[in-house]
């Protein structure tokens, strides 16, 4: 993952971008936990809110894989298709873990 290039695309220095990535990882893990809880409680509104938060944060940083998967989660929750969420939530968790490793966090 080329963090320098991703940062430059946003007009940021690499260290500035990495600070935002670290924040995304922290908030993303919290949102992921909210998604898991919402799935357990079949709370589509909370699932949609958590997915929307992840989608926005990742999109702002140009992390399009997370953005697109979070968007799929948001759409599933909006349509009350809670059974569609588990594989998407797992995929987001895996992507956040990969991002964390790549960022050295």
N, C-alpha and C positions, 0 to 999 in steps of 0.2 A: 504494500500500500504506500503510495507516494504522498506523504503528508505535506511535503514542501509544495508540490504542485497543487494539491487541494487547497492549501492555504493561499497560494498565489491567485488561484481562481476567485478567491473572495477578497483579494487585496490585503491579505494578512501575511505577516512574517511567520515562519514555521513555528517559532516558540509561542506566538500568540494563538495560532491555530491549535497547537497541542494543548494549551490551557482549556480551550473550548471543547476539545475532544475528551479531555479528562472530566470536565463537567458533564458532558453528554453521557459518558459511561456511568458516572455516579447517579445522575437523574434517570438514565435509561434503566438501570437495575431497579430503582425504586418503582418506575412505571411498569416494568416487567412483573414485579411482585404484585402490583395493583391488578394487572391483567390476570395473573394466576388466581388471585383472590376472587376477582369478579367472575372468572370461569367457575370456580367452586360454588359461588353463591348464585350463579346464573343471573348476574347483574349486568345486563347489556349496556346500560347507560354508563356505568363505571368503566366497563371494558372499552367502550367507545372513547371515553375521555382519556384514558391512559394511552390507548393506541394513537389518538390524535396528538397527544403531547410528544410521543416518540416520533411520530411522523414529522411534526414541525421541526423539532430539534435536529433530527438527522438530515432533513431536507435543507435546512439552513446551512449545514456544514458540507453539503454535497455528497453525503453518504447515501447514495441512491438505492442500494440493496436494502438497507434498513428502512428507508423512506417508503419504498414500494411495498415491502412486507407489512409494515405498520399500517399502511393504507388499506391493505387487504383485510387486516384485523379490524380496522375501523369500519369498513364496509360490512363485514360479517356481523359485527355487533349492532350496527345500525339496522340491519335487516333481521336481527334476533336469530342469527344462525350461529349460535354459540358452539355447536358441535364442530364448526369449521375452525375454531380458534386453536385447539391444542397443537397441531403441527406448525401453525404459523407462529405461535408463542415460543415453541421450542426453537424454531429457526431464528427468531429474533435473539433469543438467549445465546444461541451458538454464534451469531454474528457479533453480538456485544462482547462475547468472550474472545473471539478472534481479533476484534478491534483492540481490546484491552492488551492482548499479548503483543500485537503489532506496535502498539504505542508504548509498550514497556511499563504499563500501569498495573 
